[in-house]
Every structure is written in C-alpha cells, then in structure tokens.
Amino acid sequence: MESTEQFSVVEVLKGSFYLIRDKPIILLPQLIVVILFYLPDVISDYIEINKIIPDPMSSLYVLVPLILFAVVYALLLLIIPPIVEAMYPLLIKNIIDGKEVDLKSTFSAAKKKVWSVLGAVFLMSLIVVIGLILFVIPGLIFLAWYYYTIPAIMLKDLGATEGMSASKDFAKDKKFKTFLLYSTPFFLIFLVAIIFQDVYMMPAVGWVVDFGIELFIAIWIAVTPAYAYIKYAREE
C-alpha cells in the first residue's frame, strides 16, 4: 500500500472530477437514483396542481394505488441505490485500466453483491450514527474508517464485514485526509447554494440548477472513494 504521505486529497478530488468530465456516460446510473428520489415530489406537485385528490382519505380507489405505489417505491429505494453505488468501483477501474464503459455488464456484476453492500451500509450507518450521537468525534472517525467499504467489497469480492475491515485497514493512517474527501462535496453544496441563491428565487430555473448540482455531487460522492481506493490501495 502506498504511504499516507503519497495519498493526495487534491489529486483524488481533481482526478475523480476530470474522470466524470471525460466520461459523462457514467452519470446515467446516478441519474436514475436522483430521479428516483425526486419522483415523490414530482407526483405530489402534479396531484396538487391538478387537484386530482380532493379528499384522499375518503377515496379507496385513490388510496389503494397510492399504497401500492408506496410499497413498490420503497422496494426500489432499497435496491436500486445500493446497486448503483456498487457499479462505480467497477466502472472507475475499467476507465482507469483503459477499458470500455459497459453499463449493462457492470450492472449485472453489481446485482450479485447487492446484499453485501446493503448489509455493509446498514452496519456502517448504525455504527456512525451511534458514534455521532454519543460523542460526535468517534462518529466522524468511524465514517472515515468505512468510507472505502463499497470499493473494497466490489474490487476484492468481499462480504459486508470483510469489506468494512478492508476499508478500515486502508483508512486508519489517513483519517483526516479521508475526512477532507467526504466533507469537501458537502462544503461545495453549501458554497454553490450561497452563490446561486438568487437563481433559487426563480422556481423553474432554480429546480433545474438544483437538479444538476445534486446529480453531479451525487456522482462525485460515489466516484471519489472508488478512485482513491483504486489508485492507492494497490497490491499490499
């Protein structure tokens, strides 16, 4: 493994940014996820504008489809985002290795590891949340430890706990740099919100800007740990 002195936050952020810029096709999987998250708001606004449901509590013919939609939507929300997250380490590795971007085969490979990814996400979230609730600082440390879990699972074909352990081993001597990696995109969201605050006053334009920013930040967050892990976690 390369030493922590060689691990460059700036290089990882720039490299992942340029990779997205040069291969915009990798935006497509994350686009589906962002649309999925926006879907309830779009449907809600459409229903409200068109007054389709004057009194939903008294209309079984409306409630039943809504309940079915909610169940299907919850299942999609449970499965699709983890699969998409699992795709990016494979996509990034292929790009770095000079191979063609094959979304279909990458999706198929990611599906096979979805339960490992789901288990890891659940365990990581639980540990980080407990750490944040108790003392805050441990939660940030845990987040740094497990930041590279999904790349470890996908690139080394590991299970949930094995991937978390591999991520911890990789990140243990570079916790602060990892903190900078995962906090920078959120800082940029805050900065962009301030810069474009006048744009957000115009509903249509503000929505487009907001959607575009969320899409790019979402994919940047997915690509960055994969890029860092592929570049620096070479044969140990």
Residue pairs with C-beta under 8 A, 6 or more apart in sequence:
1 170
1 232
1 233
1 234
1 236
2 232
2 234
3 173
4 173
4 174
4 177
6 232
7 174
7 177
7 228
7 232
9 177
9 180
9 181
9 184
12 181
12 224
12 227
12 228
12 231
13 181
13 184
13 224
15 227
15 231
16 220
16 223
16 224
16 227
16 228
17 220
19 26
19 92
19 95
19 96
19 223
19 227
20 26
20 27
20 216
20 219
20 220
20 223
23 95
23 101
25 101
25 103
26 88
26 91
26 92
26 95
26 101
26 219
26 223
27 215
27 216
27 219
28 103
29 84
29 87
29 88
29 91
29 103
29 107
30 84
30 215
30 218
30 219
30 222
31 215
32 80
32 84
33 80
33 81
33 84
33 218
34 211
34 214
34 215
34 218
36 76
36 77
36 80
36 81
37 77
38 211
39 73
40 73
46 52
47 53
52 62
53 59
53 62
56 62
56 63
56 66
57 63
78 118
79 114
82 114
82 117
82 118
82 121
83 107
83 110
83 111
83 114
83 117
84 110
84 222
85 117
85 150
85 222
86 110
86 113
86 114
86 117
86 150
86 153
86 154
87 103
87 106
87 107
87 109
87 110
88 150
88 219
88 222
88 223
88 226
89 150
89 151
89 154
89 155
89 226
89 229
89 230
90 106
90 109
90 110
90 154
90 155
91 101
91 103
91 106
91 226
92 223
92 226
92 227
92 230
93 155
93 226
93 230
94 100
94 101
94 102
94 106
95 101
96 227
96 230
96 231
109 154
110 117
110 154
113 153
113 154
113 157
116 153
116 158
116 159
116 160
116 163
117 150
117 153
117 154
117 160
118 160
119 159
119 160
119 161
120 146
120 149
120 150
120 153
120 160
120 161
120 163
120 164
121 150
123 160
123 161
123 164
124 142
124 146
124 149
124 164
127 142
127 146
128 139
128 142
128 143
128 146
129 139
130 139
131 137
131 138
131 139
131 140
131 141
131 142
131 143
132 138
132 139
132 140
133 139
140 179
141 175
143 179
143 182
144 171
144 175
144 176
144 178
144 179
144 182
145 164
145 167
145 168
145 171
145 172
145 175
146 164
146 167
146 168
146 171
147 167
147 171
147 178
147 181
147 182
147 225
148 166
148 167
148 170
148 171
148 178
148 225
148 228
148 229
148 233
149 163
149 164
149 166
149 167
150 163
150 225
150 226
151 167
151 225
151 226
151 229
151 230
151 233
152 158
152 162
152 163
152 164
152 166
152 167
152 170
152 229
152 233
153 159
153 160
153 162
153 163
155 229
155 230
156 162
156 163
156 166
158 166
170 229
170 232
170 233
171 178
181 224
181 225
181 228
182 221
182 224
182 225
185 217
185 220
185 221
185 224
188 217
189 213
189 217
192 213
193 200
196 206
196 209
199 205
199 206
199 209
200 206
200 209
200 210
